């Protein structure tokens, strides 16, 4: 299941304007937040959080695929920045 323009618009309030623009340019068939493909994980877990500065943090996110065929784990990193009184996602590093 990819991210449609309507669904992305609903997520806009959680993203920086720069990152919203970046993911808006992705193909609709893919998931720009986790794998960059059409293969979505079955589950996730938030791991380590690291403060980079007083206005920037990085979150480790573990993605899991578990079924009869797959038993795989991958890691992505979400970069969040403080924008006024809100923390917004500024990047997802796959």
Residue pairs with C-beta under 8 A, 6 or more apart in sequence:
1 31
1 38
1 40
2 27
2 28
2 29
2 30
2 31
2 38
3 23
3 26
3 28
3 30
3 31
3 32
3 33
4 28
5 24
5 28
8 20
8 23
8 24
12 20
14 88
14 89
15 23
15 88
15 89
15 90
16 81
16 83
16 88
16 89
16 90
18 90
19 88
19 89
19 90
19 91
22 32
23 32
23 33
26 32
26 36
29 38
30 36
30 37
30 38
31 37
31 38
31 40
32 92
33 76
33 92
34 40
34 41
34 44
34 61
34 63
34 76
34 92
34 94
35 41
35 63
35 74
35 94
36 94
39 65
41 63
41 64
41 65
41 74
42 64
42 65
42 66
42 67
43 63
43 64
43 66
44 61
44 62
44 63
44 64
45 61
45 62
45 64
46 59
46 60
46 61
46 62
47 59
47 60
47 61
47 62
47 75
48 59
48 60
49 57
49 58
49 59
49 60
50 57
50 58
51 57
52 58
54 82
55 81
55 82
56 79
56 80
56 81
56 82
56 90
57 79
57 80
57 87
58 77
58 78
58 79
58 80
59 77
59 78
59 80
60 75
60 77
61 75
61 76
61 77
61 78
62 73
62 74
62 75
63 73
63 74
63 75
63 76
64 72
64 73
65 71
65 72
65 73
66 72
76 92
76 93
76 94
77 92
77 93
78 89
78 91
78 92
79 89
79 90
79 91
79 92
79 93
80 87
80 88
80 89
80 90
81 87
81 88
81 90
82 88
